[in-house]
Amino acid sequence: MQSITVSAHPSVQYLLRIGDTCLILAQRLAEWCGHAPIVEEDIALTNMALDLVGQARAVLTRAGQLEGELGGTPHDEDQLAFLRDERDFRNCTLVELPRGDFAVTMLRNLAVAIFLELLWQRLEGSSDGELAAIAGKAVKEARYHREHAAGWVVRLGDGTEESATRLKAALELLWPYFAEIFEADAVDDEADAARLGPRWADLQGEWRAGFAAVLAPAGLSLPAERAFRSTGKSGRHSEHLGYVLAEMQNLQRSFPGGVW
Amino acid sequence: MIDAAFGTPLPVPPLRAAGSSRVEHAWAVLATVLDPEVPVVSVVDLGIVRAVIDAADALTVVVTPTYSGCPATEVIEASIVAALDDAGLGPTRIRMQRAPAWTSDWISDSGKAKLRGYGIVPPGPVDLAKGAPLRFVPRAVAALACPRCESKDTERLAAFGATACKALWRCRACGEPFEHFKSI
């Protein structure tokens, strides 16, 4: 099945960054189904995946409508999820990294949930009424996800020697990828100018304060800044995304329009 | 239709004005459409039906989803259309309205009583302060009364449960697990 070409308009790109970040993290969380350390967490991780898929569906639907409103070819949520190539995905590299152990998953969930809660709060005031409406619902879900992840990060960091060692290793592994979220660029600037949404760079201060506030009782602190920058938001991904997409898109690529 | 006094055409009137018996009948039918995941409360009890509009071409039911990813949404919409069609009130159209976002505060008192009778502790009022400054260090969750024995010696086992809208609890007094409809 042939891939679609998506509008390069900054407003569409901004929406794809949000929708794809939710969608790809949902895929990673769904991988835990049947594999989490205890059944309650198996259920929690897949519940959160479900919330994220719902948010992604709504935002991608809006992105595809906007393509049409801007004079291009409109697309629906399924076309955007299943028929785009890797280079056209706009998620932060962070969310496509392998799920790792439970500490990696929880620390990433915490970082993303704090960020998304801040983002959805700002998007409630978006000039795009549909995006504002999606945000009004999603902000409550992000808050619940953040509380869940914060509880586990503190428990792991303040738990046994083994759990603390694993959480520390997770922070070292993931830390270099957090910086990309807040890298300013033209897409961000134009979204801000159009009052579509905030510059993600402007959320960094609050994000750092919030993240550090959970790390402290977990016995950790924010590491030093590094020079490395991942580039998923502009479509240049790690080697991991292709495998996620292969699994997610295989059915629609092989049997276009297939349903059950 | 021509207005006799001024000779100007009037807009085509709706089949019946809002608040008419067709709308009232529709609300009565909707009160029998049950949530597929909690089949004791109706879509009206849950507060997800926001309005019923008697438009010229179709009866429009305005529905607000509970959770972004709630998999029951499509089943609920199909059940609403089927029930109204069966009652002879169709054609029916569903309009999805996201704003204002659904809150568990919209569950009716009778809905809450039905949840409790079914063994699910209903949601308390949403803590509006939660929307204010971010709190990062988790708070202890306030104890709920067990829906079976009323003991407050209970604990939350998991923040998530069998459906998007519920969390899992346990009563230490009677030893039974139970569910809590999340306040959101």
Interface residues (C-beta under 8 A of the other chain):
Chain A: E40 E41 I43 A44 N47 M48 L50 D51 L52 V53 G54 Q55 R57 A58 I114 E117 L118 G129 E130 A132 A133 I134 G136 K137 A138 V139 K140 E141 R143 Y144 R146 E147 H148 A150 G151 V154 E206 G210 A213 V214 P217
Chain B: P65 Y67 S68 G69 C70 P71 Q97 R98 A99 P100 A101 W102 K130 G131 L134 F136 V137 P138 L157 A158 A159 F160 G161 A162 A164 L168 K182 I184
